[in-house]
Every structure is written in structure tokens, then in C-alpha cells.
Amino acid sequence: MSTASPTITESGFINLCIQMAQATFSDVMPSKPTRVRTKKVPSWTSMLSDWLYRQQVKEREAYLAQSTDIFELERRIRHLDRQPASAYF
């Protein structure tokens, strides 16, 4: 009596998992390949806005890093929270 060999060349536990997943989810898997979306290139205005935001964050971090102790750091953080658009000096 001969046994039928599997058509998939991979053997072992991974093959079993793949077969079980295909059998379990075959009815919910898409019948045709889905369209791959390409990454949208940002406009120059959004790139400029992102750059300005990053510069503002760098300035804020530099201002906070000048603190000599935790109390001054907390005072500077409160100052920035009250006046977020003001200069960092």
C-alpha cells in the first residue's frame, strides 16, 4: 500500500500551519490580488510645515536642556505651556 506524498515541497510544522491557514481562511481571502497603493509624495507646503515644526521642537528642547536643575526645568515647562508661541528666552 503506498501513501500519497504532499504536493507542497515544504515539510514539517510550517507546512501544516500554512495548510491549516489556507483551509480556515479560504472563504474570506480575496479572490484577486489587491491593488498595491503607492506612497503619495507630499507637497512642498507640507514638507515645509514639517520642517518648521521640527525646528520648533529642536528649539524647545534646546531651551529646556539649558536648565540647571529639575526646578528650573519645571519652571521652563510651565512657562512654555502658558505661552507656547513665545520665544524660548
Secondary structure, 3 states (H helix, E strand, C coil): CCCCCCCCCCCCHHHHHHHHHHHHHCCCCCCCCCCCCCCCCCCHHHHHHHHHHHHHHHHHHHHHHCCCCHHHHHHHHHHHHHCCCCCCC
